[in-house]
């Protein structure tokens, strides 16, 4: 940025000094300037000018005219989010932005204080949701509020990197606490009911493999027959199917690391039968069958199954099976919990689930490790007997 000082004579005859800084152009191509007047002496204006220019080198605000949060967020989506985040993440960010923009969209950058943001987040927690049936506002979940705050924080961290801000006001906000709830785990009897309901609704093979491996929904929907080693009883998981409003796309797994999962004999047998039945669809559709995709779980013509459609179907069958609140994620959580409860080592379970580290697994499945604590206490009695 370049700047200069100038002299101004007021109608009263008083002479004052000021400075002007050329700060480039805004998004509409208009010239932007910072001006300040009212200095009694030339040296005062010159000193103030130098201090303001030094703010650039110290990471201060570069854009002179404070832009609104809405204008910044629009730029952030275009220049950062859409270039660096997955389409699904961008879609979720836009949903979260719709909660916050009505409250701080017109706010200038200088006014984005921790207090102002905490007020907004508290308001969203108290009445930021909408009850469609009653047609009135309702409290928003603490988890959702924290996600909204997360979006604002991530966006303003980019603003700091772009040298639009010096500090991130979200760092000073106290967010609502999320009540810790233990994830639902199905016992063997409930899993049997889940599988029987799945058989009646035509998704038995999918539910069976989800139960036997703990894989995520998208990982199973992107699975190909080339990923299944029937002889070695192995399944390679290296990709995931993602659904956005626009389309379906195959992406890397959550950790972006492929993994191999050993399959039980029962799963191998079910997959063999499933592949045989699928061969009949190949014959019926002939050249119209999507052999190029070679999917394990597919539509009758071999195309990708839509994740949201599958989830809706499974929600229906769990309701009919009397398993209120159960979902595909419940199967994943049950898989990990049951394996730990029968003594399978934590690192093995962590690898099967595709967690980034065993620490994640230990944190999520701490409830299942309580039996290990009991076993450890009992084992110490044996040691104590030898000491005594």
C-alpha atoms as one frame of an Amber mdcrd trajectory, in Angstrom:
protein
   0.000   0.000   0.000   1.131   3.553  -0.751   0.097   6.695   1.098   0.714
  10.405   1.503  -0.140  13.300   3.802  -2.102  16.405   2.869  -3.046  19.797
   4.308  -6.604  21.033   4.647  -7.899  24.504   5.559 -11.205  24.502   7.391
 -13.890  27.245   6.876 -12.859  28.632  10.260  -9.386  29.239   8.900  -7.794
  26.472  10.977  -5.214  24.363   9.140  -5.233  20.592   9.759  -3.305  17.697
   8.345  -4.377  14.254   7.239  -3.276  11.169   5.396  -4.647   9.009   2.607
  -3.655   5.437   1.761  -4.271   3.810  -1.602  -5.488   0.279  -0.828  -6.145
  -1.064  -4.308  -9.586  -2.006  -5.570 -12.548  -3.829  -4.125 -14.308  -6.841
  -5.681 -16.299  -4.476  -7.943 -13.133  -2.823  -9.261 -13.674   0.433  -7.383
 -10.687   2.246  -5.927 -10.356   1.894  -2.170  -8.733   4.396   0.170  -8.167
   4.934   3.861  -8.351   8.535   5.014  -7.942  10.216   8.350  -7.799  13.941
   9.066  -7.741  16.263  12.051  -4.028  16.238  12.871  -2.761  19.596  14.186
   0.733  19.174  12.826   2.278  17.721   9.691   4.544  15.508  11.779   1.537
  14.021  13.591  -0.115  13.051  10.301   3.157  11.633   9.007   3.644   9.512
  12.137   0.079   8.175  11.974   0.528   7.339   8.293   3.662   5.341   8.981
   1.977   3.457  11.814  -0.959   2.534   9.599   1.312   1.396   6.789   3.268
  -0.733   9.270   0.085  -2.629  10.114   0.441  -4.431   6.820   3.869  -5.757
   7.702   2.658  -6.745  11.157  -0.309  -8.688   9.753  -3.009  -6.093  10.311
  -6.013  -5.330   8.162  -5.059  -4.923   4.527  -8.424  -4.045   3.068  -9.037
  -0.489   4.245 -12.797  -0.302   4.096 -14.114  -3.008   6.407 -15.956  -5.509
   4.255 -19.078  -7.212   5.576 -18.957 -10.771   6.831 -21.380 -11.847   4.081
 -19.140 -10.394   1.357 -16.110 -12.065   2.890 -17.847 -15.438   3.239 -18.876
 -15.324  -0.412 -15.232 -14.733  -1.337 -14.141 -17.469   1.060 -16.395 -20.058
  -0.542 -15.142 -19.142  -4.026 -11.438 -18.804  -3.336 -10.927 -21.326  -0.558
 -13.692 -23.791   0.309 -14.677 -24.817  -3.211 -11.016 -25.286  -4.138  -9.857
 -27.161  -1.045 -12.852 -28.970   0.467 -14.914 -31.886  -0.787 -18.287 -31.055
  -2.406 -20.074 -32.641   0.549 -18.160 -30.450   3.009 -18.896 -27.320   0.972
 -22.569 -28.270   0.885 -22.610 -28.653   4.660 -20.750 -25.342   5.121 -23.400
 -23.566   3.057 -26.154 -25.070   5.186 -24.417 -23.837   8.339 -23.837 -20.403
   6.797 -27.591 -19.998   6.387 -27.931 -20.038  10.177 -25.355 -17.308  10.841
 -25.679 -14.898   7.902 -29.033 -13.391   8.945 -27.376 -12.333  12.209 -23.888
 -11.140  11.217 -24.030 -10.967   7.417 -24.019  -7.168   7.348 -21.557  -6.832
  10.227 -18.275  -5.099   9.417 -15.065  -6.948  10.087 -14.004  -4.554  12.849
 -17.242  -5.285  14.725 -16.767  -9.080  14.776 -15.931  -9.300  18.462 -16.035
 -12.367  20.698 -18.925 -10.806  22.608 -20.960 -10.133  19.460 -20.415 -13.705
  18.241 -21.157 -15.279  21.607 -24.460 -13.401  21.696 -25.359 -14.794  18.275
 -24.357 -18.354  19.172 -26.373 -18.148  22.408 -29.377 -16.882  20.442 -29.069
 -19.768  17.991 -28.870 -22.210  20.888 -32.023 -20.718  22.447 -34.193 -20.309
  19.354 -32.185 -20.849  16.167 -34.107 -23.883  14.932 -37.512 -24.144  13.325
 -40.393 -26.418  14.231 -42.178 -26.996  10.926 -45.199 -28.649  12.492 -45.778
 -25.893  15.051 -44.475 -23.210  12.670 -42.361 -21.541  15.335 -38.736 -21.301
  16.402 -37.165 -23.917  18.638 -33.821 -24.403  20.412 -30.927 -25.489  18.220
 -28.784 -28.407  19.354 -25.487 -27.584  21.045 -23.666 -29.775  18.519 -25.141
 -27.819  15.598 -24.218 -24.510  17.244 -20.644 -25.732  17.652 -20.578 -26.735
  13.977 -21.754 -23.232  13.016 -19.057 -21.712  15.201 -16.580 -24.077  13.577
 -17.454 -22.730  10.142 -17.010 -19.121  11.301 -13.707 -20.010  12.950 -12.324
 -21.797   9.903 -13.382 -18.935   7.621 -11.827 -16.275   9.863  -8.610 -18.286
  10.149  -8.409 -17.904   6.376  -9.064 -14.179   6.812  -6.012 -14.019   9.083
  -3.926 -15.873   6.505  -5.128 -13.386   3.899  -4.140 -10.623   6.345  -7.647
  -9.246   6.523  -7.707  -9.710  10.298  -5.145  -9.883  13.064  -6.957 -12.188
  15.475  -9.840 -14.652  15.316 -12.702 -13.462  17.574 -14.155 -16.986  17.763
 -11.168 -17.954  19.926 -12.663 -15.867  22.720 -16.138 -17.401  22.542 -17.432
 -19.905  25.091 -19.566 -22.392  23.204 -22.372 -24.551  24.617 -21.297 -27.957
  25.829 -22.521 -31.019  23.965 -24.044 -33.604  26.313 -22.012 -36.785  26.104
 -24.210 -39.635  24.973 -23.090 -43.189  24.641 -23.717 -44.483  21.139 -26.320
 -47.200  20.761 -24.984 -50.752  20.687 -27.058 -53.746  19.596 -26.730 -57.104
  21.324 -26.670 -60.373  19.397 -30.447 -60.788  19.617 -31.074 -57.291  18.259
 -28.555 -57.840  15.469 -30.421 -61.003  14.532 -33.662 -59.012  14.338 -31.917
 -56.347  12.243 -30.661 -58.961   9.769 -34.056 -60.655   9.520 -35.736 -57.318
   8.789 -33.051 -56.613   6.182 -33.754 -59.934   4.491 -37.424 -59.023   4.188
 -36.571 -55.631   2.654 -33.984 -56.836   0.121 -30.872 -55.371   1.758 -29.718
 -58.431   3.685 -26.325 -58.771   1.978 -25.480 -55.127   2.577 -26.497 -55.219
   6.262 -24.700 -58.523   6.763 -21.423 -57.141   5.428 -21.841 -53.897   7.381
 -22.365 -55.953  10.541 -19.409 -58.249   9.833 -16.902 -55.504   8.962 -17.999
 -52.258  10.617 -17.445 -50.433   7.324 -18.979 -47.035   6.646 -21.957 -46.714
   4.304 -20.018 -44.999   1.518 -17.188 -47.534   1.723 -19.541 -50.439   1.083
 -21.405 -48.631  -1.708 -18.102 -47.989  -3.530 -16.910 -51.591  -3.071 -16.165
 -53.541  -6.278 -15.791 -57.250  -6.812 -12.123 -56.644  -7.569 -11.783 -55.505
  -3.945 -12.922 -58.894  -2.627 -10.418 -61.753  -2.386 -12.547 -64.864  -1.915
  -9.551 -67.176  -1.566  -7.702 -65.083   0.991 -10.970 -63.954   2.646  -9.906
 -60.323   2.412 -11.685 -57.124   1.460  -9.763 -54.027   0.382 -11.342 -50.702
   1.339  -9.816 -47.764  -0.509 -12.694 -45.518  -1.590 -16.091 -44.193  -0.591
 -19.247 -43.080  -2.404 -20.413 -39.563  -1.567 -23.756 -37.968  -2.405 -24.347
 -34.236  -2.743 -27.291 -32.315  -4.164 -25.492 -32.228  -7.477 -24.302 -35.774
  -8.034 -22.616 -38.922  -6.773 -18.843 -39.164  -6.681 -16.226 -41.652  -5.531
 -13.610 -40.249  -3.172 -10.863 -41.637  -0.912 -11.814 -43.040   2.491 -12.118
 -40.739   5.500  -8.486 -41.237   6.522  -7.384 -41.411   2.851  -5.575 -44.660
   3.716  -6.634 -47.984   2.153  -7.051 -50.918   4.509  -7.583 -54.668   4.244
 -10.234 -56.368   6.332 -10.378 -60.100   6.981 -13.817 -61.505   6.245 -15.522
 -64.256   8.274 -16.431 -67.426   6.410 -20.127 -66.640   6.804 -19.679 -63.316
   4.967 -17.709 -64.982   2.172 -20.504 -67.499   1.637 -23.191 -64.783   1.533
 -21.134 -62.758  -0.974 -20.728 -65.823  -3.231 -24.498 -66.302  -3.351 -25.008
 -62.563  -3.885 -22.586 -62.533  -6.815 -24.427 -65.453  -8.384 -27.758 -63.619
  -8.173 -26.181 -60.489  -9.569 -25.025 -62.487 -12.578 -28.683 -62.929 -13.523
 -29.094 -59.133 -13.679 -26.050 -58.963 -15.937 -27.710 -61.475 -18.254 -31.070
 -59.668 -18.261 -29.664 -56.184 -18.939 -27.010 -57.428 -21.353 -24.889 -54.588
 -22.785 -26.842 -52.038 -20.690 -25.481 -53.488 -17.454 -22.760 -51.314 -15.851
 -19.973 -53.893 -15.972 -17.492 -51.017 -16.004 -18.403 -50.241 -12.388 -18.294
 -53.901 -11.243 -20.055 -52.982  -7.985 -20.778 -55.418  -5.174 -23.901 -53.475
  -4.170 -25.706 -51.906  -7.093 -29.031 -51.163  -8.740 -30.471 -53.956 -10.949
 -28.656 -52.399 -13.942 -25.344 -52.246 -12.043 -25.264 -48.505 -11.232 -24.454
 -46.877  -7.904 -27.041 -47.036  -5.144 -27.830 -43.614  -3.709 -26.612 -43.383
  -0.088 -29.564 -41.283   1.074 -32.096 -43.651  -0.476 -30.447 -46.630   1.188
 -30.406 -44.869   4.558 -34.112 -44.034   4.294 -34.887 -47.680   3.535 -32.866
 -48.894   6.499 -34.565 -46.397   8.836 -37.872 -47.903   7.771 -36.785 -51.485
   8.399 -35.294 -50.714  11.837 -38.609 -49.191  12.826 -40.450 -52.320  11.716
 -37.908 -54.478  13.564 -38.599 -52.578  16.780 -35.062 -51.161  16.945 -35.842
 -47.525  17.665 -32.968 -45.191  16.878 -30.827 -47.860  15.216 -29.011 -46.955
  12.005 -26.150 -48.032   9.780 -23.763 -46.304  12.166 -25.254 -48.414  14.955
 -24.028 -51.504  13.099 -20.543 -50.021  12.855 -20.520 -49.134  16.541 -21.902
 -52.550  17.500 -19.202 -54.290  15.454 -16.413 -52.482  17.287 -18.001 -52.831
  20.725 -18.748 -56.553  20.409 -15.245 -57.366  19.158 -13.666 -55.501  22.075
 -16.023 -57.174  24.541 -14.808 -60.642  23.496 -11.155 -59.679  23.824 -10.085
 -58.666  20.311  -7.084 -56.311  20.752  -7.756 -52.584  20.438  -5.284 -52.029
  17.526  -7.000 -54.785  15.517 -10.451 -53.266  16.021  -9.078 -49.796  15.215
  -7.622 -51.092  11.927 -10.883 -52.786  10.912 -12.887 -49.629  11.560 -10.424
 -47.430   9.672  -9.795 -45.020  12.534  -6.922 -42.570  12.205  -5.371 -43.905
  15.423  -6.009 -46.321  18.292  -6.570 -43.284  20.517  -9.721 -42.466  18.544
 -10.957 -46.032  18.999 -10.170 -46.031  22.718 -12.058 -42.760  23.185 -15.147
 -43.834  21.232 -15.300 -47.357  22.674 -14.219 -46.688  26.249 -17.448 -48.304
  27.472 -16.472 -51.605  25.843 -13.042 -51.531  27.487 -14.522 -51.543  30.980
 -14.563 -55.337  30.930 -10.816 -55.278  30.353 -10.502 -53.210  33.521 -12.416
 -55.850  35.475 -10.228 -58.582  34.000  -7.117 -56.602  34.920  -8.308 -56.255
  38.522  -9.014 -59.992  38.742  -5.619 -60.781  37.231  -3.952 -58.706  39.924
  -5.405 -61.037  42.578  -3.319 -63.791  40.985  -0.217 -61.618  41.148  -1.004
 -60.555  44.723  -1.278 -64.196  45.776   2.272 -64.830  44.583   3.522 -61.721
  46.405   1.859 -62.759  49.620
